[in-house]
Amino acid sequence: MDAEGATRYPEAQSFWHVSQKSGDLDHRARDGESWRMVPVLLSGGAPWGFTLRGGLEHREPLLITKVEEGSKAAAVGLQVGDELININEIPLSGYRQEAICLVKGSHKTLSLVVKR
């Protein structure tokens, strides 16, 4: 998110911090729980096989709530509970409708970055 986006959507600012250990990025939430960013590339076109809920309009993170068995999402290891951060190299502001539009606009490939 750019500085303008942070001004327009102050609630979109993250509550996470990043610390570096042993040359690798070790991400930790305020409660000490660790997480990592995972790139996921789906190909072959929709349907992708996952369900998304949440978003800033609901004061929740954008979370994957269902991954259909045998789907393209399942084949690349997308998991229930993954938080959607980036779609097709576009950092998300956190709004569900934005994410839905980006997913629906993906025709042959869908590139995601999720926080796990």
Buried (B, 14 or more C-beta within 10 A) or exposed (E): BEEEBEEEBEEBEEEEEEEEEEEEEEBBEEEEEEBEBBEBEBEEEEEBBBEBEBBBEEEEBBBBEEBEEEBBBBEBEBBEEBBBBBBEEEEBBBBBEBBBEBBEEBEEEBBBBBBB
